[in-house]
Amino acid sequence: LKIPDLIAQPTCGAMTAAADDAAPGAKSEPKAELKEEPQVERRRVLVAGDTEGNLVKLFTQVDNQQKRVGAFDVLFAVGAFLPAAGGEGAAAAAAALAEYVQGKRQAPVETYFIESRSAAFLQVAPEGKQLCERVHFLGGFGIREISGLRVAYLSGRYDPAVYGAQEASSAGPAFVGAAYTPQAIQALISLARESSAPIDLLLTAEWPKGISDKLDDADLPKDPDDVNINWQDISAPPVAELVAALEPRYHVFGTGNLFYQRPPFQTQQRGHVCRCIALGRVGSKGKGRLWAHGLALSPAATMPETALMQRPANTTPSPFAIAKKAAVGVKRDAPDPEEEAAKDDGGQVVPDQVFLSRLPENIDEKRLQAALKHVGKIERIHLAREEGADGRPCKGFGWVTFSTPEEAQAACDLSDMLECGKRKISICLAKARPSAGGGPRKKREIQIVIEPHSDCWFCLVNPKVEKHMIVSASTEVYIATARGPIVPAHVMVLPVKHAPCFAACPPELQAAIQAHVAAIRDMARAGGQEILVWERWIPMSVSAANHMQVHILPVDQTSAHAAREALEETTKQSMPGVKLRRLKAHAEVAQHVNDDSATPYVYFEIPGDNTAKGRQIERYMYAGVDGGGSRIPIDFGRRVACALLGCEEKVDWRRCTEERDEEKELAIAFRAQFQPFKPKKK
């Protein structure tokens, strides 16, 4: 058991800060001392993983450590604390526990624990109880002040069947057996909102689902035995929901028998950082399964705001997005530029580029790169500078271009959260035609409209629409060749109206879209091919960017049989842990987005089994409400198609663009082939 030097020294420069805890991966020495910070009293805290009745091992190590580095104020144990009924070592563990309960042994420090698997204990003592001298069961869920720290806790475990059987808004038990229900989660969130004081510690048994999002490969959790981590067994979507809602400064959990410290992430509402710490099982060996960790914590109530809001250099955006239910009226702060010349409400949005304002004069590209690298791949950074002045100071604004619109949208989520030179940086999607102008501070919102939009790339009323790529058009639907096609016959079916997604389309428009998809399938089958169909819907904050596209890609029969495998493997790689839903029809997507057309989703139609009646069609979807916050890559459809066809180099459409004359020839060729199959007007 090693207790590291947990007081990180402040670092110079903007966007970096001292932390309460040691940085992930920092070296620790057996006899390192916990230093005290002047003016702020720190609590010496020890956290331990699943004890599973191994109290002698736990308390012996704690006692030895206290003799070396001094007494701890409190010990918190997460995961399964009590011995399991039956099994190897159960009798010995129960006997050892009895010695503590009978007073024959004594815990060396005040100990508070949660319990993940004892249904009897949760039912008998939902409000908590003292197990023996110095050992306390916290209870099912709640918030307590312990040693000056505000501690939130959740006992029990996640059972999808139990959790899904209860509506969050309905009355019901907080626990069914050892499994918590939505009632417990919502009650704990409500308790936290009764006070404005931050949560210092959140204790749960399981990992939060999605913890690996927004991380570089080097920072991802890894099993020391180099085996795949079974996220389904150790992580839980409700725990991720708790972290997003409570925004604790520290989240400590067990269950996986792994030691892992995630790089800190910035909370979305309060702005301070949160550190997630996973602990191994008591008695496990090896650095990768360390089961105890020391912390030196200042209660948030005693910390000045400047100290509470400090962020280390390796801080990432939050991987736990707070779900937004409303399609219209969901607003976020928009830019308040120091240079209004960079703002033009009439300009067309550049989906993969963001505009930054309120930048200090001494900002440089390297510091922005470090602050935003966790959002995604940065293609270019451009800062507006005073060319005639010494040192070329920044004018206060600039632009960052990302590799995908999804990454740019994620950067916008950091607006007013990143601080540089004592200024909060404003971030929004960039406009294509900047011009001078003034005006009051505005807000951005997700707008769902269906009337044609003159600034939309796909609306026919836009004078700049690429009409040479249009194959066929009716009053409701048109077909166009795809820009940067994966194969020459790669096309899109689009509504004439500015509909954002299939789920938001009225039934008659859905029928028209489906008729055109069916016609293209008939055309492909007449030529001995099948088709891959996908629709991805990721709402943008500016309505001009919200126009649905259904992509259709012909594939040879020799490749058709591998479509399901390509979809499953790409899902596993791009969205780990996500489970696809099987549908009977495209129209069913509306049933799985909680009646919210702002819910992102991706939908696929793939060639299925080849039967006596012909090749079957299989339909799958994943909605953002299904996967605990897993983000859908904006190029996910192309990833699947390229994996199926073995042309991964074409995932980025910009590498596949054709000259205008070639695009025109592709449209003419498809139009001639499609003409006999074109849906007839009714």
C-alpha positions in Angstrom: 0.0 0.0 0.0 1.5 3.3 -1.1 0.4 6.7 -0.1 1.7 9.2 -2.7 2.6 12.8 -2.2 -0.8 14.1 -3.1 -0.1 17.8 -3.2 0.7 18.7 -6.8 2.8 21.9 -7.1 1.2 24.8 -9.1 2.4 25.1 -12.7 2.9 28.3 -14.6 0.9 29.4 -17.6 -2.8 29.7 -18.4 -5.1 26.7 -18.5 -3.0 24.8 -16.0 -3.4 24.6 -12.2 -2.5 22.8 -9.0 -4.6 19.8 -8.1 -5.7 18.3 -4.8 -4.6 14.9 -5.9 -1.5 13.6 -7.7 -1.6 13.5 -11.5 -2.5 10.1 -13.0 0.7 8.1 -13.5 2.7 10.1 -10.9 5.4 8.2 -9.1 4.7 7.5 -5.4 7.0 6.7 -2.6 6.2 4.4 0.3 7.0 7.0 2.9 5.8 10.1 1.1 4.3 12.7 3.5 1.0 14.5 3.1 2.0 18.2 3.0 -0.3 20.8 4.4 -1.3 23.9 2.4 -1.3 27.1 4.4 -4.7 28.7 5.2 -6.7 25.7 4.0 -7.1 22.7 6.3 -6.8 19.4 4.4 -8.4 16.1 5.4 -6.3 13.0 5.2 -8.5 10.5 3.5 -8.0 6.8 2.6 -10.2 5.1 0.0 -10.3 1.4 -0.5 -11.9 -1.0 -3.1 -14.0 -4.1 -2.7 -13.2 -5.5 0.8 -15.5 -8.6 0.4 -15.1 -9.3 4.1 -11.3 -9.2 4.1 -11.3 -6.8 7.1 -8.1 -8.2 8.7 -6.1 -7.5 5.5 -7.7 -4.0 5.1 -7.2 -2.8 8.6 -3.8 -4.4 9.1 -2.5 -2.4 6.1 -4.2 0.8 7.2 -2.7 0.4 10.7 0.8 -0.2 9.3 0.5 2.8 7.0 -0.6 5.1 9.8 2.4 4.1 11.8 4.6 5.2 8.9 2.9 8.5 7.7 0.6 9.5 10.5 -3.1 9.0 11.2 -5.8 9.4 8.6 -9.0 11.3 9.3 -11.3 8.8 7.7 -11.5 5.6 5.5 -14.1 5.2 2.8 -14.7 1.7 1.3 -16.5 1.2 -2.0 -17.9 -1.8 -3.8 -18.7 -5.0 -1.9 -17.7 -4.6 1.7 -19.3 -7.7 3.3 -18.3 -11.3 2.6 -20.3 -13.2 0.0 -22.5 -15.9 1.1 -20.9 -19.3 0.4 -17.8 -19.6 -1.8 -14.2 -20.0 -1.1 -13.0 -18.2 2.1 -16.6 -17.1 3.0 -16.5 -18.8 6.4 -13.1 -17.3 7.3 -14.3 -13.8 6.2 -17.5 -14.1 8.2 -15.5 -15.2 11.3 -13.1 -12.3 11.0 -16.1 -9.9 10.6 -17.6 -11.4 13.8 -14.5 -10.6 15.7 -14.8 -6.9 14.8 -18.6 -6.9 15.6 -17.9 -8.6 19.0 -15.2 -6.1 19.9 -12.3 -8.6 19.8 -10.7 -6.5 17.1 -11.0 -2.8 16.4 -10.7 -0.7 13.2 -7.7 1.7 13.3 -9.6 4.6 11.7 -13.2 5.8 11.4 -14.5 3.7 8.5 -17.6 4.4 6.3 -18.6 1.9 3.6 -21.3 1.3 1.0 -22.5 -2.2 0.1 -23.1 -3.4 -3.5 -24.4 -7.0 -3.2 -26.0 -7.7 0.2 -29.8 -7.3 -0.4 -30.5 -8.2 3.2 -28.3 -5.4 4.5 -29.8 -2.8 2.2 -33.3 -3.8 3.2 -32.6 -3.9 7.0 -30.6 -0.7 7.2 -31.5 1.6 4.2 -30.6 4.7 6.4 -27.3 3.2 7.5 -26.1 1.7 10.8 -23.0 1.3 12.9 -21.7 -2.2 12.2 -19.2 -2.0 15.1 -17.0 0.5 16.8 -15.5 2.8 14.2 -17.2 1.0 11.3 -20.3 2.5 9.8 -22.6 1.5 6.9 -23.6 4.6 5.1 -27.0 3.3 3.8 -28.7 2.9 0.5 -28.1 6.4 -0.8 -27.7 9.9 0.6 -25.5 12.8 1.3 -23.6 13.3 4.6 -21.0 15.6 6.0 -18.1 13.5 7.2 -14.9 15.0 8.6 -15.9 18.3 7.0 -16.4 16.7 3.5 -19.7 16.6 1.7 -20.0 12.9 0.7 -22.7 11.5 -1.6 -23.1 7.7 -1.8 -25.0 5.0 -3.6 -25.0 1.4 -2.5 -26.3 -1.5 -4.6 -25.6 -2.5 -8.2 -27.0 -1.9 -11.7 -29.4 -4.5 -13.0 -30.8 -3.4 -16.5 -33.9 -5.5 -16.1 -34.8 -4.0 -12.7 -33.8 -0.5 -13.6 -35.8 -0.5 -16.9 -38.9 -1.9 -15.2 -39.5 1.4 -13.2 -40.2 4.8 -14.6 -38.1 7.6 -13.2 -41.1 9.7 -12.5 -43.2 7.0 -10.8 -43.3 6.0 -7.2 -41.6 2.8 -6.2 -38.9 1.2 -4.1 -35.3 2.6 -4.2 -33.9 -0.9 -4.2 -35.2 -4.3 -5.5 -33.0 -6.8 -3.8 -29.5 -5.4 -4.1 -30.3 -3.5 -7.4 -31.0 0.2 -7.2 -33.9 1.7 -9.2 -34.5 5.1 -10.9 -36.2 6.2 -7.7 -32.8 6.0 -5.9 -30.9 7.9 -8.6 -33.5 10.7 -8.9 -33.9 10.9 -5.1 -30.1 11.3 -4.7 -30.0 14.0 -7.4 -32.8 15.8 -5.7 -30.9 15.7 -2.4 -27.9 17.2 -4.0 -29.9 20.1 -5.5 -31.3 21.1 -2.1 -27.9 22.8 -1.4 -25.6 24.8 -3.6 -22.5 23.3 -1.8 -20.4 21.2 -4.1 -20.1 17.4 -3.5 -16.5 16.6 -2.4 -16.8 12.8 -2.8 -19.2 10.5 -4.7 -18.9 6.8 -3.7 -20.4 4.1 -5.9 -19.7 0.4 -6.5 -19.6 0.7 -10.3 -17.7 2.7 -12.9 -19.6 5.4 -14.8 -20.5 4.3 -18.3 -18.5 6.3 -20.9 -15.6 7.1 -18.6 -13.2 6.5 -21.5 -14.7 9.1 -23.8 -12.7 12.3 -24.6 -9.4 10.5 -23.9 -6.2 9.9 -25.8 -5.3 6.2 -26.3 -2.5 6.6 -23.8 -4.9 7.6 -21.0 -7.5 4.9 -21.5 -7.9 2.3 -18.7 -6.1 -0.9 -19.3 -6.2 -4.3 -17.6 -2.7 -5.3 -16.3 -3.1 -8.8 -17.7 -3.8 -7.2 -21.2 -7.3 -8.6 -21.5 -10.3 -6.7 -22.7 -12.3 -4.8 -20.1 -15.9 -6.0 -19.9 -17.6 -2.7 -19.6 -21.0 -4.2 -19.5 -20.1 -5.9 -16.2 -18.4 -3.1 -14.4 -20.0 0.1 -15.7 -23.5 1.6 -15.4 -25.3 4.3 -17.2 -27.1 5.5 -14.1 -23.8 6.1 -12.4 -22.7 8.3 -15.3 -26.0 10.2 -14.9 -25.2 10.8 -11.2 -21.7 12.1 -12.1 -23.2 14.5 -14.7 -25.8 15.7 -12.3 -23.9 15.9 -9.0 -20.6 17.0 -10.4 -18.5 15.8 -7.5 -14.9 16.8 -7.1 -13.9 13.1 -6.7 -15.7 10.0 -7.8 -14.4 6.7 -6.2 -15.6 3.3 -7.3 -14.6 -0.4 -7.4 -16.1 -3.6 -8.9 -13.6 -4.0 -11.8 -10.5 -5.0 -9.7 -8.5 -2.4 -11.5 -6.6 0.7 -10.3 -7.2 3.6 -12.6 -7.1 7.4 -12.3 -8.7 9.2 -15.2 -7.3 12.6 -16.2 -9.5 15.2 -14.6 -12.4 16.5 -16.6 -14.1 19.9 -16.3 -17.7 19.8 -15.0 -20.2 21.4 -17.3 -22.2 23.5 -14.8 -20.0 24.4 -11.9 -16.7 24.5 -13.9 -14.4 22.8 -11.4 -12.7 19.6 -12.3 -13.7 16.1 -11.3 -11.3 13.2 -10.7 -12.4 9.6 -11.1 -10.6 6.9 -9.2 -11.1 3.1 -9.7 -9.8 0.7 -7.0 -8.9 -3.0 -7.0 -10.1 -5.7 -4.7 -8.6 -5.8 -1.2 -5.7 -8.2 -1.2 -5.0 -8.1 -4.9 -1.4 -7.7 -6.0 0.3 -5.5 -8.6 0.3 -1.8 -9.4 -2.6 -2.3 -11.8 -4.8 -3.6 -9.1 -3.9 -1.3 -6.2 -6.8 -1.3 -3.8 -6.1 1.6 -1.5 -5.3 5.2 -2.3 -4.6 8.3 -0.1 -6.0 11.7 -0.7 -5.4 15.1 1.0 -8.6 17.0 0.5 -9.7 20.5 1.3 -13.4 20.7 1.8 -14.9 22.7 -0.9 -16.7 24.9 1.7 -13.3 26.1 2.9 -11.6 26.7 -0.4 -11.4 30.1 -2.1 -13.1 30.1 -5.6 -9.7 30.6 -7.3 -8.4 27.4 -5.8 -11.6 25.4 -6.5 -11.7 26.4 -10.1 -8.1 25.6 -10.9 -7.5 23.0 -13.7 -4.5 20.9 -14.4 -2.9 20.9 -17.9 -4.3 17.5 -18.7 -7.9 18.4 -18.0 -10.4 17.1 -20.6 -14.0 18.0 -21.4 -16.6 16.1 -19.5 -17.4 12.6 -20.9 -20.7 12.7 -19.2 -23.0 15.0 -21.1 -26.2 16.2 -19.4 -29.1 14.9 -21.4 -31.2 17.7 -23.1 -34.9 16.8 -23.6 -36.3 19.8 -25.3 -35.9 20.2 -29.1 -36.7 23.9 -29.1 -35.6 26.3 -26.4 -32.5 24.4 -25.3 -30.1 27.3 -25.1 -26.5 27.8 -24.5 -24.4 30.9 -24.3 -23.3 32.2 -27.6 -20.2 34.3 -28.4 -19.8 37.8 -27.0 -16.8 38.8 -29.2 -14.4 41.6 -28.4 -14.2 42.1 -32.1 -17.8 42.2 -33.6 -16.2 42.1 -37.0 -15.9 38.4 -36.6 -19.7 37.9 -36.1 -22.3 37.9 -38.9 -25.7 36.4 -38.1 -26.5 36.2 -41.8 -23.5 34.1 -42.7 -23.5 30.4 -43.4 -22.2 28.2 -40.6 -19.0 26.3 -41.1 -19.8 23.1 -39.3 -16.2 21.9 -38.6 -14.9 25.3 -37.4 -15.3 27.2 -34.2 -14.9 30.9 -33.4 -13.2 31.8 -30.1 -13.4 35.2 -28.4 -12.3 37.0 -25.3 -8.7 35.8 -25.8 -5.9 37.6 -24.1 -3.2 39.4 -26.1 -0.5 36.9 -25.1 -2.3 33.7 -26.1 -0.5 31.5 -28.6 -1.4 28.5 -30.8 0.4 26.0 -28.6 -1.7 26.8 -25.5 -5.0 26.5 -27.5 -3.8 23.2 -29.0 -3.2 21.9 -25.5 -6.5 23.0 -24.2 -8.6 21.7 -27.1 -6.7 18.5 -28.1 -9.0 16.2 -26.2 -12.0 17.5 -28.1 -10.8 16.0 -31.4 -8.2 16.3 -34.2 -7.3 19.9 -34.8 -6.6 20.7 -38.4 -5.7 24.4 -38.1 -5.6 27.2 -35.6 -5.7 30.8 -36.7 -5.4 33.8 -34.3 -6.3 37.3 -35.5 -3.2 39.4 -34.7 -2.2 43.1 -34.7 0.3 43.0 -37.6 1.7 46.4 -37.0 2.3 46.1 -33.3 5.4 44.8 -31.5 5.1 41.1 -30.8 1.9 40.8 -32.9 -0.5 40.5 -30.0 -3.8 38.7 -30.4 -6.8 40.9 -31.2 -8.9 38.8 -28.8 -10.4 36.3 -31.2 -9.5 33.4 -33.6 -10.7 30.3 -35.3 -10.0 26.5 -34.8 -10.8 24.0 -37.5 -11.5 20.4 -36.5 -11.5 17.3 -38.6 -15.3 16.8 -38.1 -18.4 18.9 -37.3 -19.0 16.6 -34.3 -15.7 17.7 -32.8 -16.5 21.3 -33.4 -19.8 21.0 -31.7 -18.1 19.3 -28.7 -15.7 22.3 -28.5 -18.7 24.6 -28.3 -19.8 22.7 -25.1 -16.7 24.2 -23.5 -17.8 27.8 -24.0 -17.2 29.9 -20.9 -15.5 26.9 -19.2 -12.0 27.4 -20.4 -10.2 30.3 -18.7 -7.1 32.1 -20.0 -5.6 35.2 -18.6 -8.4 35.5 -16.1 -10.9 35.5 -19.0 -13.5 32.9 -19.8 -13.2 32.0 -23.4 -16.4 32.0 -25.5 -16.6 29.4 -28.2 -19.3 29.0 -31.0 -19.6 27.6 -34.5 -17.9 29.9 -37.0 -19.6 31.8 -39.8 -18.3 31.7 -43.4 -18.7 35.4 -44.2 -17.5 37.6 -41.3 -18.4 41.3 -41.5 -18.5 44.2 -39.1 -21.5 44.8 -37.0 -22.7 45.2 -33.5 -25.6 44.0 -31.4 -26.6 42.6 -28.1 -25.4 39.4 -26.7 -27.5 36.5 -28.1 -28.0 32.9 -27.3 -27.8 29.8 -29.6 -30.5 27.1 -29.6 -31.2 23.9 -31.4 -34.0 24.8 -33.9 -36.1 22.2 -35.6 -37.8 23.7 -38.7 -39.0 22.1 -41.8 -39.4 25.1 -44.2 -36.7 25.5 -46.9 -33.6 27.3 -45.6 -31.7 29.6 -48.0 -28.4 29.0 -46.1 -28.7 25.2 -46.0 -26.4 23.3 -48.3 -29.1 20.8 -49.2 -32.2 23.0 -49.6 -33.1 23.6 -53.3 -33.9 27.3 -52.5 -30.3 27.9 -51.8 -28.9 29.7 -54.9 -25.5 27.9 -54.2 -26.9 24.4 -54.1 -24.9 22.0 -56.3 -27.7 21.4 -58.9 -25.4 19.5 -61.3 -25.4 16.7 -58.7 -29.1 16.3 -58.6 -30.3 13.0 -60.2 -34.1 13.2 -59.7 -36.5 15.5 -58.0 -40.2 15.5 -57.0 -42.3 17.9 -55.0 -41.3 16.1 -51.8 -38.0 14.3 -52.3 -34.9 14.5 -54.5 -31.9 12.3 -55.1 -28.4 13.7 -55.5 -25.0 12.1 -55.8 -22.8 12.3 -52.7 -19.9 14.6 -52.5 -16.8 12.6 -52.0 -18.5 9.3 -53.0 -17.2 6.0 -51.7 -18.3 4.3 -55.0 -19.5 6.1 -58.2 -23.2 5.2 -57.5 -23.1 6.6 -53.9 -26.2 8.8 -53.6 -28.4 10.6 -51.1 -32.2 10.7 -50.7 -33.2 14.0 -49.2 -36.5 15.8 -48.5 -37.2 19.0 -50.4 -38.4 20.5 -47.1 -35.8 21.4 -44.5 -36.6 18.3 -42.3 -33.9 17.5 -39.8 -34.3 13.7 -39.5 -36.6 10.9 -40.6 -38.1 10.8 -37.1 -39.3 14.4 -37.4 -40.9 13.9 -40.9 -44.7 13.7 -41.3 -46.0 10.3 -42.4 -46.5 11.3 -46.0 -42.9 12.6 -46.3 -41.6 9.4 -44.7 -43.6 7.3 -47.3 -42.1 9.3 -50.1 -38.5 8.9 -48.9 -39.1 5.1 -48.4 -40.5 4.8 -51.9 -37.3 6.4 -53.4 -35.1 4.1 -51.3 -37.1 1.1 -52.4 -36.7 2.2 -56.1 -33.0 2.4 -55.7 -32.9 -1.0 -54.1 -34.9 -2.4 -57.1 -32.4 -0.8 -59.5 -29.5 -2.3 -57.6 -31.0 -5.7 -57.5 -31.7 -5.6 -61.2 -28.0 -5.2 -61.7 -27.1 -8.0 -59.3 -26.3 -5.7 -56.3 -27.7 -4.9 -52.9 -27.6 -1.6 -51.1 -26.3 -0.3 -47.8 -28.6 2.5 -46.3 -27.8 4.8 -43.4 -29.2 7.9 -41.8 -27.3 9.7 -39.1 -28.9 12.6 -37.2 -26.7 14.7 -35.0 -28.5 18.0 -34.2 -26.5 21.2 -34.8 -27.2 24.4 -32.9 -27.9 26.4 -36.0 -30.9 25.3 -38.0 -29.2 25.8 -41.4 -27.1 22.7 -40.7 -30.0 20.5 -39.9 -31.2 18.8 -43.1 -31.5 15.1 -43.2 -29.7 12.8 -45.7 -30.3 9.1 -46.3 -27.1 7.7 -47.8 -27.4 4.8 -50.2 -24.4 2.7 -51.4 -24.7 -0.2 -53.8 -22.6 -3.2 -52.9 -21.9 -6.4 -54.8 -23.5 -9.7 -53.7 -20.0 -11.0 -52.7 -19.8 -8.3 -50.1 -23.4 -8.2 -49.0 -23.1 -11.2 -46.7 -20.5 -9.4 -44.6 -22.6 -6.3 -43.9 -23.8 -7.3 -40.5 -20.2 -8.1 -39.4 -18.9 -4.8 -40.7 -21.7 -2.9 -38.8 -21.0 -4.8 -35.5 -17.2 -4.5 -35.6 -17.4 -0.8 -36.5 -19.8 -0.2 -33.7 -17.5 -2.0 -31.3 -14.5 0.1 -32.3 -16.2 3.5 -32.6 -18.8 3.2 -29.8 -17.6 0.6 -27.3 -20.4 -0.9 -25.3 -23.2 0.3 -27.5 -25.9 -2.1 -28.4 -27.8 -1.7 -31.7 -31.6 -2.1 -31.7 -33.2 -4.3 -34.3 -36.1 -2.6 -36.1 -38.8 -3.8 -38.5 -39.1 -0.4 -40.4 -37.4 2.9 -40.7 -40.5 4.6 -39.2 -39.8 2.9 -35.8 -36.9 5.3 -35.1 -39.4 7.8 -33.7 -40.4 5.3 -31.0 -36.9 5.2 -29.6 -36.0 8.8 -29.3 -38.3 9.6 -26.4 -40.5 11.7 -28.7 -37.6 14.2 -28.9 -36.5 15.1 -32.4 -33.3 16.6 -31.0 -32.1 13.1 -29.8 -29.2 12.0 -32.0 -29.4 8.6 -33.6 -28.0 6.5 -36.5 -30.0 4.1 -38.6 -28.9 1.3 -41.0 -30.5 -0.9 -43.5 -28.2 -3.8 -44.5 -28.4 -6.9 -46.6 -29.5 -9.8 -44.5 -29.6 -13.5 -45.0 -30.2 -14.9 -48.5 -33.4 -17.0 -48.4 -35.6 -18.7 -50.9 -37.6 -15.5 -51.1 -34.5 -13.5 -51.8 -32.1 -11.4 -49.8 -33.7 -10.2 -46.5 -33.3 -6.6 -45.2 -32.1 -6.0 -41.7 -32.7 -2.7 -39.9 -30.7 -1.4 -36.9 -30.5 1.8 -35.0 -28.7 3.4 -32.0 -30.2 6.4 -30.3 -28.3 8.7 -27.9 -30.8 7.8 -25.1 -29.7 4.1 -25.3 -26.0 4.2 -24.5 -25.3 6.3 -21.4 -24.0 9.3 -23.4 -21.9 7.5 -26.1 -21.2 10.0 -28.8 -22.1 9.0 -32.4 -19.2 9.8 -34.8 -20.5 12.0 -37.5 -18.8 9.8 -40.1 -20.0 6.6 -38.6 -22.0 5.6 -41.7 -18.9 6.0 -43.9 -16.8 4.0 -41.4 -19.2 1.1 -41.7 -19.3 1.3 -45.5 -15.6 1.5 -45.9 -15.0 -1.3 -43.5 -17.4 -3.5 -45.6 -15.7 -2.6 -48.9 -12.1 -2.6 -47.5 -11.4 1.1 -48.4 -10.8 2.7 -45.1 -8.8 5.5 -46.8 -12.2 6.9 -48.0 -13.7 7.5 -44.6 -12.9 11.2 -44.9 -15.1 12.4 -47.8 -12.7 15.3 -48.5 -10.2 12.8 -49.8 -12.7 11.5 -52.3 -13.9 14.7 -53.9 -14.2 14.9 -57.7 -13.9 17.8 -60.1 -17.2 19.4 -61.1 -17.3 17.8 -64.5 -16.7 14.4 -63.0 -19.5 15.0 -60.5 -21.8 16.0 -63.3 -21.0 12.8 -65.3 -21.7 10.6 -62.2 -25.1 12.3 -61.8 -25.9 11.8 -65.5 -24.9 8.1 -65.4 -27.0 7.4 -62.3 -30.0 9.3 -63.7 -30.0 7.2 -66.9 -29.8 3.9 -64.9 -32.5 5.1 -62.4 -35.1 6.3 -64.9 -36.9 3.0 -65.3 -37.3 2.6 -61.6 -38.2 6.1 -60.7 -41.3 6.2 -58.4 -44.4 7.2 -60.3 -46.3 10.3 -59.3 -49.6 9.7 -57.4 
